[in-house]
Amino acid sequence: MGCLPCCKSKAESSSSTASSGKISKGRRTFKSLASAMSHKTGSSRQRRIDAEIRKYGSAKNDVKVFTYAQLAEATNNYNPDCLVGKGGFGNVYKGFLKSVDQTVAVKVLNREGVQGTHEFFAEILMLSMVQHPNLVKLIGYCAEDHHRILVYEFMANGSLENHLLDIGAYKEPLDWKNRMKIAEGAARGLEYLHNSAEPAIIYRDFKSSNILLDENFNPKLSDFGLAKIGPKDGQDHVSTRVMGTFGYCAPEYAASGQLSTKSDIYSFGVVFLEIITGRRVFDASRATEEQNLIEWAQPLFKDRTKFTLMADPLLKGQFPVKGLFQALAVAAMCLQEEADTRPYMDDVVTALAHLAVQRVEEKDTAGESVKCAGHVEYFKAISSAGSERA
């Protein structure tokens, strides 16, 4: 997952007030189950996981338990020719599981890697409870002996990072329409986690490498090992150890460990800015003043005459200028320093739904776009227009 403390770490609060209700029950389950599982072996561990998934709320997915031998057969004994991804977490193989008659992605966790036992079991539980077109589906897992393997639906086009930030000489860059389509779909996935999942979930690791694309470039969020149950009724955040990826963490979370849905919205703003500009959140190969994407963008947000300079050069001018201005307004609102001033995810979805249907041919003049109101007013105007369309 490439996850590491994005700032200095703070210990998770060990004190919690006992309370009734589904959310507090879930909080206890997620904190205790992973550590309990590490002390169990073989079938007893698998039975406990299976039981916890089924007794917690309403499971949305029928997550299956596979043997190591089944997954070895599916990947031709983890043949290097089947390798489709590699990282600090371990290797990802493309395989075919006869038992489910499906092409799958098999993620074999490296025991010395950055994703540990806690994240492994947290991901199984989280993805068992959610179901949405913009969230990757967990098919099953293997926890046999020391093995830690997760099995997902296969996403043919890999990650957004591969198509946006790791463009090879022979790879076609994403056009504007697909960029807005991907942004909208990813936003819908987050909106589901925040507003429709039961209990609400804070994703905590929103970044371009965790957005996977199917054969039609429909996006799905993946890697839920760092996801957290949202705050209890009457609270607006949870206090937790600071984890994530450098550059994507919201400032209030990095500074204090106070995590809320608005933390995810900041991270979305970072990724959306990457989508618009084609720049990494941090790129040491650029000039010093341009290495940090957010620091580079902030002064440009204040000068609308320079907005077109922020568009990814690989787009070669093939974008609606008005759409670019609107997209930058959305990004700027999500990246507000103060969490309370950021929009909610449903407002972001409404704005992006409006952007996703714009055609590149709808080019207005830059002069007209410059006359638009500030980011706050502009964002409200986009949201209203999107609501009327719905």
Secondary structure, DSSP 4 states (H G I P E B T S, - for coil): ---B-SSS--PPP-------SHHHHHHHHHHHHHHHHHT--HHHHHHHHHHHHHHSS---S--EE--HHHHHHHTTTT-GGGEEEEETTEEEEEEEETTTTEEEEEEEE-TTSSS-HHHHHHHHHHHHH---TTBPPEEEEE-STT--EEEEE--TT-BHHHHHTS--TTSPPPPHHHHHHHHHHHHHHHHHHHHTSSS-EE-----GGGEEE-TT--EEE---TT-EEPPPTT-S-EE----B-TTTS-HHHHHH-EE-HHHHHHHHHHHHHHHHH---SB-TTS-GGGSBHHHHHHHHHT-GGGGGGGS-GGGTT-S-HHHHHHHHHHHHHHT-SSGGGSPPHHHHHHHHHHHHT--TT-PPPHHHHHTS--HHHHHHHHHHHHHHH-
